[in-house]
Amino acid sequence: MTTTAVTFRKVKDAQPMGEYKPTAVDEAKKTADFRILSMGSGRHNSIAWRDGRRENVTSRELAKLQKSHTWATDF
């Protein structure tokens, strides 16, 4: 059995803990009319409206809502 030596070299620091900086994705989610929380079959598509209401919709209803409102995924 042969062994190989591995060397790790630090090339970039991680963002410091506790100093979160919002991204463009965060802004898109905040301004969307609704966010898709989960998708499934039947009435298992879960969405959250900007005002906080949550709703389960069919795939057909979701497609209609996506055409008439702004939306973002939340998964």
C-alpha positions as a Markdown table, in Angstrom:
| # | Residue | x | y | z |
|---|---|---|---|---|
| 1 | Met | 0.0 | 0.0 | 0.0 |
| 2 | Thr | 1.4 | 3.4 | -0.9 |
| 3 | Thr | 0.6 | 6.6 | 0.9 |
| 4 | Thr | 0.4 | 10.1 | -0.7 |
| 5 | Ala | 1.0 | 13.3 | 1.1 |
| 6 | Val | -1.5 | 16.1 | 0.6 |
| 7 | Thr | -1.0 | 19.8 | 1.2 |
| 8 | Phe | -3.9 | 22.2 | 1.6 |
| 9 | Arg | -3.3 | 25.9 | 0.8 |
| 10 | Lys | -5.8 | 28.5 | 1.9 |
| 11 | Val | -6.8 | 30.7 | -1.0 |
| 12 | Lys | -9.8 | 32.7 | 0.3 |
| 13 | Asp | -11.3 | 33.6 | 3.7 |
| 14 | Ala | -14.9 | 32.7 | 4.4 |
| 15 | Gln | -17.4 | 35.4 | 5.2 |
| 16 | Pro | -17.1 | 36.2 | 8.9 |
| 17 | Met | -19.8 | 34.7 | 11.1 |
| 18 | Gly | -22.6 | 37.1 | 12.0 |
| 19 | Glu | -22.0 | 39.5 | 9.1 |
| 20 | Tyr | -24.5 | 38.4 | 6.5 |
| 21 | Lys | -24.7 | 40.5 | 3.4 |
| 22 | Pro | -28.0 | 40.2 | 1.4 |
| 23 | Thr | -27.6 | 39.1 | -2.2 |
| 24 | Ala | -29.6 | 39.7 | -5.4 |
| 25 | Val | -31.4 | 36.5 | -4.8 |
| 26 | Asp | -32.6 | 37.7 | -1.4 |
| 27 | Glu | -33.9 | 40.9 | -3.0 |
| 28 | Ala | -35.8 | 39.0 | -5.7 |
| 29 | Lys | -37.5 | 36.8 | -3.1 |
| 30 | Lys | -38.5 | 39.8 | -1.0 |
| 31 | Thr | -40.0 | 41.7 | -4.0 |
| 32 | Ala | -41.8 | 38.7 | -5.6 |
| 33 | Asp | -45.6 | 38.5 | -5.3 |
| 34 | Phe | -45.2 | 34.9 | -4.1 |
| 35 | Arg | -42.5 | 32.3 | -3.4 |
| 36 | Ile | -42.8 | 28.6 | -4.3 |
| 37 | Leu | -42.0 | 26.7 | -1.1 |
| 38 | Ser | -42.3 | 23.1 | -2.4 |
| 39 | Met | -43.6 | 21.2 | -5.4 |
| 40 | Gly | -45.3 | 17.9 | -5.7 |
| 41 | Ser | -48.2 | 16.2 | -7.3 |
| 42 | Gly | -51.9 | 17.0 | -6.8 |
| 43 | Arg | -52.4 | 20.0 | -4.5 |
| 44 | His | -48.9 | 19.6 | -3.1 |
| 45 | Asn | -47.5 | 22.8 | -4.5 |
| 46 | Ser | -47.0 | 25.1 | -1.6 |
| 47 | Ile | -46.7 | 28.9 | -2.1 |
| 48 | Ala | -46.3 | 31.8 | 0.3 |
| 49 | Trp | -47.7 | 35.2 | -0.7 |
| 50 | Arg | -45.8 | 38.4 | 0.1 |
| 51 | Asp | -48.3 | 39.3 | 2.8 |
| 52 | Gly | -47.5 | 36.0 | 4.7 |
| 53 | Arg | -50.5 | 33.9 | 3.5 |
| 54 | Arg | -49.6 | 30.3 | 2.6 |
| 55 | Glu | -51.6 | 28.3 | 0.1 |
| 56 | Asn | -51.5 | 24.8 | -1.5 |
| 57 | Val | -52.3 | 24.9 | -5.3 |
| 58 | Thr | -52.6 | 22.5 | -8.1 |
| 59 | Ser | -50.0 | 22.5 | -10.9 |
| 60 | Arg | -52.5 | 24.1 | -13.2 |
| 61 | Glu | -53.3 | 26.9 | -10.7 |
| 62 | Leu | -49.5 | 27.4 | -10.1 |
| 63 | Ala | -48.9 | 27.8 | -13.9 |
| 64 | Lys | -51.7 | 30.5 | -14.1 |
| 65 | Leu | -50.3 | 32.3 | -11.1 |
| 66 | Gln | -46.8 | 32.3 | -12.5 |
| 67 | Lys | -48.1 | 34.0 | -15.7 |
| 68 | Ser | -49.9 | 36.7 | -13.9 |
| 69 | His | -47.6 | 37.4 | -10.9 |
| 70 | Thr | -43.9 | 37.8 | -10.1 |
| 71 | Trp | -42.5 | 34.8 | -8.3 |
| 72 | Ala | -39.4 | 33.2 | -7.0 |
| 73 | Thr | -38.4 | 29.7 | -5.6 |
| 74 | Asp | -37.6 | 29.4 | -2.0 |
| 75 | Phe | -35.8 | 26.0 | -2.0 |
